Amino acid sequence: MNSDSFDPAAQEQRQQQQAVEPDTPESPSRREFLETTGATVAASTVVSFATPAMAQSTDAAAPQTAITVSVNGVQHEVEVEDRWTLAELLRDGIGLTGTKIGCDRSECGACTVLMNGAPVYSCSQLAVWADDAEIRTVEGLAQNGRLTPLQQAFVDNNAPQCGFCTSGQLMSATALLQANPSPTADEARAALVGNLCRCSNYNAIVEAVVAAGGGDTA
């Protein structure tokens, strides 16, 4: 046996210390410390993830308002939560998912729709603000399965590319062509200033808008 494995003097000292401070817990081992710390972290994680669920339990009490809105010529009478955006109503309430949500902060323009003929960011418009309004989305452009000249120009000029931002660009361009049937390239760029292109395909987009108006894209 190793002579250092048992030290009578050290044992007597520990016994004396425990007699003086009998309620003082012994220092935990490294393993006990890690196990205790891990349990604490796990408990904190559970509480953190539970918080959103607790917040969702109050959804039923959220204020609601009944509105009437015309979307692509179809009238809808719906009850919406006062906090819903127009984009949420269109996508989740009515099922028109052609309107995309990109940045969700009025910067990219992917969610652009026409409200009473004017382009708006539907992610920053409350649904209750659309009461008695006429909304037009990208689904309302083509008629009887036929593309509009603007949509066909986007196809011919390879303007969509990834397509994510295309619906918003089409709606802004539609508003432009309604006000100015034959825009110049500069006028097209100005109209699309609020619609970002994730593929950096702006030249083709501008060319498509000008072509739809019968202008020269060369």
C-alpha angles and dihedrals in degrees: 000000000000110000090221093059093083125035113178092194093053091047092052090050092053091049091051092050092051090050091055095044106024094161097053109108119228116253109270120246120250090255092051090048093052093046091050092047092048091051091051092051091047091051091050091050092052091052091047094052092043093058097076090047090053089051091051090057088073094055092098089063095052112124113259133197130197112231138176116218134169113221118186090339095310118112118224127192107196142156112233132184109252090238096055118112123224088249091057091049092050096044104033102022102040100019099237099141096169086093104083129209111216118154095001089213106084096263110102102041095218090127095054116141133163117258112190087340097309125106114247136172103250092199090067099039116089114230091233088061088063093064108135090001129130112234125192122191132183089269088064096058105075115066123208090349094304121123120235117245087256093054091046090050089054089054094045093049096043090241101148101061103159090005098214095114095033098094092057092046091051092053094050091046091048090056089049094051091048090056096034115021094189109039124177122233091260091051090050091051090050092051092050096046090109094051115080121202115220091199095050088237095142097131092058091045093052091046090052093052093048091046091051088058092050095254128141112262095185 
